[in-house]
Amino acid sequence: MIHLIYGQDSYRAKKEIDSLAEKFSGKRIIFGEDLETINLDQLFRQQSLFGKQPLIVFRDILRIADQKGFMKIRDLHGGAGVVFWETGEVDRRLRLVKWLLKNARVKKFTPLKINEVRKWIYEYLSEKEIESAAVEMLIDHHGNNLILLEQELKKLQSYTDGRAITLSDIDQLCVRSVEANIFSFVDALSVGDQKKAGQLLSNLLDEGQDPWYLFSMIVRQFRLLILSHFKKGLKGQHPFVVQKIRQQAGRWEIKRLKKVYECLLGIDAGAKTGQKDLETELWLLLAELHRLT
């Protein structure tokens, strides 16, 4: 059976693929660059000759496959399990996409809306209690990024050990340490200290912080800096956040902040479609922010 799974919600897409893979002996992911060297005939012949085989997942290859004449994929798969996984939208003009939309099992995963994220958090925690204010703070920090939300919820479940999750738990465990370093990172940039900013970024990555988590915190930081230039723009934010943002806001003109935010939006779009490596982009962002200071 052939599946087409696509959309910007990579978390739910991956969960769907993992669920499909349970019927196989795991999964084998093939990326676009692998198409140069892989022998498709041999790949699918192995699938049919030897017992239970892994689910074959072609990730972000549709445009390359269409250009390189890999339409034969549709004829070679036999009874093997095949998934085409695109981490973004699909180009419906491509021949392979047209064929898949007609013949494959298609699922699109779009980012959840905020009310759906709330429901997802409660369902993820199942019977475990969490304060509504804690839910709102998690959403404020991570929006509908389910990958980051899951990381935070796992930490909170372990930390609280059976009791209800509170706003104080999130403030202490999930936000303060990383956020303090993000504030320091932006502080260093605002005064032109690229060396210190680079060291802070390196430390955060060396500590094992997820690049998407760091990126989301940087995006949030600059969004709040922009909001600080508007009356009541920081209303509802944690006092710790308001204090630090106001200390930094004077060093950033609104025009410059908007240019930074446009740069962040470009990185976000490129990383989510697989066109850019996020960790590499964080270092390039450091150089770009230094140029804008």
C-alpha positions in Angstrom: 0.0 0.0 0.0 1.2 3.5 -0.9 0.6 6.5 1.4 1.1 10.2 0.9 1.6 12.1 4.1 2.3 15.8 4.1 1.8 19.1 5.8 3.6 21.4 8.2 2.7 19.5 11.4 5.7 17.1 11.4 4.9 15.8 14.9 1.6 14.3 13.9 2.9 13.2 10.6 5.7 11.3 12.2 3.3 9.7 14.7 1.2 8.5 11.8 4.2 7.0 10.1 5.4 5.3 13.3 1.9 3.8 13.7 2.2 2.4 10.1 5.7 1.1 10.8 4.4 -1.1 13.6 3.0 -3.5 11.0 6.6 -3.8 9.5 10.0 -4.4 11.0 10.6 -0.7 11.6 11.1 1.9 8.9 13.8 2.9 6.5 13.8 6.6 5.6 15.2 7.6 2.2 16.0 11.3 1.5 16.2 13.1 -1.7 20.0 12.9 -1.9 19.8 9.1 -1.6 18.0 8.9 -5.0 21.4 9.4 -6.7 22.8 6.1 -5.5 19.9 3.9 -4.5 18.9 1.0 -6.7 15.1 1.0 -6.6 14.7 -2.3 -8.4 16.9 -4.0 -5.9 15.3 -2.2 -3.0 11.8 -3.4 -3.8 13.0 -6.9 -4.9 14.5 -7.3 -1.4 11.1 -6.2 0.0 9.3 -9.0 -1.7 11.9 -11.8 -1.3 12.6 -11.6 2.4 10.1 -12.0 5.2 8.9 -9.0 7.2 10.6 -5.9 5.8 10.8 -2.3 7.0 8.4 0.3 5.9 10.0 2.4 3.1 9.6 6.1 3.7 10.6 8.5 1.0 11.0 11.9 2.7 10.9 15.2 0.8 11.7 13.6 -2.6 8.7 14.3 -4.8 10.1 17.2 -6.7 13.5 15.5 -7.2 11.8 12.2 -8.1 9.5 13.9 -10.7 12.5 15.6 -12.3 14.7 12.5 -12.4 12.1 10.2 -13.9 11.4 8.1 -10.8 7.8 7.6 -11.8 8.6 3.9 -11.9 8.4 3.9 -8.0 4.7 3.5 -8.5 5.1 0.3 -10.5 8.0 -1.2 -8.5 6.5 -1.2 -5.0 4.6 -4.4 -5.4 3.1 -5.3 -2.0 5.7 -3.3 0.0 4.7 -0.6 2.4 5.7 2.8 0.9 5.2 6.2 2.4 5.9 9.5 0.6 6.4 12.1 3.4 6.6 15.7 2.5 7.2 18.2 5.4 5.2 20.9 3.8 2.8 21.4 1.0 2.9 19.3 -2.2 3.2 20.7 -5.7 0.0 19.4 -7.4 1.5 20.1 -10.8 4.0 17.3 -10.5 3.2 14.1 -12.3 4.0 11.9 -9.4 1.9 14.0 -7.0 -1.0 13.8 -9.4 -0.7 10.1 -9.5 -0.4 9.8 -5.7 -3.4 12.0 -5.0 -5.5 9.6 -7.1 -4.0 6.3 -6.0 -2.5 6.6 -2.6 -4.0 6.9 0.9 -3.6 10.6 1.5 -3.3 12.4 4.8 -2.6 16.1 5.3 -1.4 17.3 8.8 -1.9 21.1 9.2 -0.8 22.9 12.4 -3.4 22.7 15.2 -5.3 25.8 16.1 -4.8 27.1 19.6 -8.0 25.6 21.0 -7.0 22.3 19.5 -3.5 22.6 21.1 -5.2 23.1 24.5 -7.2 19.9 23.9 -4.1 18.1 22.7 -2.2 19.0 26.0 -5.0 17.7 28.2 -5.3 14.5 26.1 -1.5 14.0 26.2 -1.5 14.3 30.0 -4.5 12.0 30.2 -5.5 11.7 33.9 -2.7 14.0 35.1 -3.9 17.4 36.3 -2.5 20.7 35.1 -3.5 24.3 36.0 -5.2 26.2 33.1 -2.7 29.0 33.6 0.1 26.5 33.1 -1.5 25.4 29.8 -1.7 29.0 28.6 2.0 29.6 29.5 3.1 26.5 27.5 1.0 27.7 24.5 2.4 31.2 24.9 5.9 29.9 24.7 5.6 27.2 22.0 2.3 27.9 20.2 1.3 24.8 18.2 4.8 23.3 18.0 3.9 19.9 19.3 7.5 18.6 19.2 8.5 21.3 21.8 5.4 20.9 23.8 5.9 17.2 24.1 9.5 17.8 25.4 8.2 20.2 28.0 5.4 17.9 29.1 7.7 14.9 29.5 10.0 17.0 31.8 7.0 18.3 33.8 5.6 14.8 34.2 8.9 13.5 35.6 9.4 16.6 37.8 6.0 16.7 39.4 5.9 12.9 40.0 2.1 12.5 40.2 1.0 15.8 41.5 -0.7 18.5 39.4 1.4 20.6 37.1 1.4 24.3 38.2 2.4 27.6 36.7 5.3 27.7 39.1 6.6 24.4 37.8 6.7 25.7 34.2 8.3 29.0 35.3 11.1 27.1 37.2 11.6 24.1 35.0 10.8 25.0 31.4 11.4 28.6 31.0 13.7 30.4 33.3 17.1 28.8 32.6 16.9 28.7 28.9 15.0 32.0 28.7 17.7 33.7 30.8 20.4 32.6 28.3 18.2 33.7 25.4 17.9 37.1 27.1 21.7 37.2 27.5 22.1 36.1 23.8 19.9 39.0 22.6 21.5 41.4 25.1 24.9 40.5 23.6 23.7 41.1 20.1 22.1 44.4 21.0 25.5 45.8 22.2 27.4 44.3 19.3 29.1 41.6 21.3 29.0 38.8 18.7 31.7 36.7 20.5 29.6 36.5 23.7 26.4 35.8 21.6 28.2 33.0 19.8 29.5 31.5 23.0 26.0 31.5 24.5 24.5 29.9 21.4 27.3 27.2 21.4 26.6 26.5 25.1 22.9 26.1 24.5 23.5 23.7 21.6 26.2 21.8 23.6 23.7 21.3 26.5 21.5 19.4 24.1 18.8 22.1 23.7 16.7 21.3 20.6 17.4 23.8 17.8 13.7 24.2 17.3 13.2 25.0 20.9 16.0 27.6 20.8 14.6 29.1 17.6 11.1 29.3 19.0 12.5 31.2 22.0 14.4 33.6 19.8 11.3 34.2 17.7 9.3 34.8 20.8 11.9 37.2 22.2 11.9 39.4 19.1 8.1 39.2 18.9 7.9 40.6 22.4 10.5 43.3 21.6 8.2 44.4 18.8 5.2 44.3 21.0 7.0 46.4 23.7 6.9 49.3 21.3 3.1 49.4 21.5 0.9 50.5 24.3 -0.1 47.5 26.4 1.8 45.2 24.0 3.2 43.2 26.9 -0.1 42.9 28.8 -0.5 39.5 30.4 3.2 38.6 30.2 5.1 37.2 33.2 6.7 40.1 35.3 10.1 38.6 34.8 9.6 38.7 31.0 8.3 42.3 31.1 11.2 43.5 33.1 13.8 42.0 30.8 12.1 43.0 27.6 11.8 46.6 28.7 15.5 46.7 29.6 16.3 45.5 26.0 13.7 47.4 24.0 15.5 50.7 24.1 18.4 49.3 22.2 16.2 48.0 19.3 14.4 50.4 16.9 11.1 49.1 15.6 12.3 49.3 12.0 15.3 47.1 12.8 13.2 44.6 14.8 10.8 44.2 11.8 13.8 43.3 9.6 14.9 40.7 12.1 11.5 39.2 12.3 11.3 39.0 8.5 14.6 37.1 8.6 13.2 34.7 11.2 10.1 34.0 9.2 12.3 33.1 6.2 14.3 30.7 8.3 11.1 29.1 9.7 9.6 28.5 6.3 12.9 27.1 4.9 13.5 24.7 7.8 9.9 23.4 7.8 10.0 22.6 4.1 13.4 20.9 4.5 15.2 23.4 2.4 17.4 24.6 5.3 19.1 22.9 8.2 18.0 24.7 11.3 21.2 24.5 13.4 23.2 25.9 10.5 20.6 28.6 10.1 21.0 29.6 13.8 24.6 30.3 13.2 23.9 32.3 10.0 21.2 34.1 12.0 23.9 35.1 14.5 25.9 36.8 11.7 22.8 38.4 10.2 21.6 39.8 13.6 25.2 41.2 14.2 24.9 43.0 10.8 21.5 44.5 11.8 22.7 45.8 15.2 
